[in-house]
Amino acid sequence: MVFSDENTAAFLDARPVFKGHVLVVPREHVVTLADLPARLIDPFFSTVRLISAAVPAALGAQGTFVAANNVVSQSVPHLHMHVVPRTKGDGLRGFFWPRHKYASDAEAEEYAAKIGAVVSSGLHLP
């Protein structure tokens, strides 16, 4: 255990990308980030922020990679944020998946418009 309070827990990943890889979880069971109740956003991300500052200070890393999977590639059905120590030249290349370019600026604008329309439609979040 790296950190624990009434709302969150942070502990070492059993299969770390690099030594010092920490998982931050809310104590209340939620499956994805979208399921996180509004009242837990600040406590959860405050802990993620704390751990992302502590990892480099504790390990001499230059920074961290912070990420969460939602459903796809989420090996455990409970929200968890990865905080991975990073150092230039550590061998981790960007993201873990291939990049895909938009065919044009118009196509990118179409995707932005679709997402923006759902955001402004009053999407219900807990």
Buried (B, 14 or more C-beta within 10 A) or exposed (E): EBBEEEBBBBBEBEEBBBEBBBBBBBEBEBBBBEBBEEEBBEBBBEBBEBBBEBBBEEBEBEEBBBEBBEEEEBEEEBBBBBBBBBBEEBEEEEEEEEEEEEEEEEEEEEEEEEEEEEEEEEEEEE
